[in-house]
Amino acid sequence: MNSRTGHPLAYPALVTIGTLAITLAWVPFADPEQVAMLGTVAVIILGYSGFRFAVALGWLPAGLPGGPERREVAVRRVRQQHRLVSRSWLEFTIEGKNRWLPVYFDPVLVMLTPDTAELSGRAVHVGGRRMYPAGRLRDSEPVGKLIDNPVRPDPEAMGRTGIGRELLLDAQSAVAGPFAGLLWVYSSGGGWPAFAVATLVAAAAATWLAAVRGSDPS
């Protein structure tokens, strides 16, 4: 797939479902202690994903200023690169000060030039399109390297926004899987089978965490 379409929350939702499926698939073959650990992982995934999606959909506040009436502010998109993390941020100019809001990736972001955003309490619209917060508005600049969008849209950038590319980038976090597998075996035993299962579950969970926090494949 060369381009990404659909709702911005579809990708993190699909990764969440896949991670839950991988985690719970091993329950019938696990002993009681391992079942408890798998269940704990599943509860954490469900709880944190629910919280993230609630913020994105405006059911919980993201720290945006203003009430129900829409407020227009200057905005531009920047891409953050920090270690294995790549995220999209909207940089607002509010009352002469810069504010940064992480958002779930939408292909239109790669074409976004400095524009005007409409803020209405718990929703953000840019160019008539709703953007979904992937965290709270912050006063301090995100850590790492911030890459500005070009002044003119880059049509070729759209070819670098596929779901396959995003999943591949998020899966870089799976390198932590074997270490989690060793810790699991050390704490609960089970030998190589337990190590393999724990490694797979941990790798899936690491990929899920990158996706649900709002990764950027561009």
Secondary structure by P-SEA (a helix, b strand, c coil): ccccccccaaaaaaaaaaaaaaaacccccccaaaaaaaaaaaaaaaaaaaaaaaaaacccccccccccbbbbbbbbbbbbbcccccbbbbbbbcccbbbbbbbccccccccccbbbbbbcccccccccbbbbbcccccccccccbbbbccccccccccccccaaaaaaaaaccccaaaaaaaaaaaaccccaaaaaaaaaaaaaaaaaaaaaaccccc
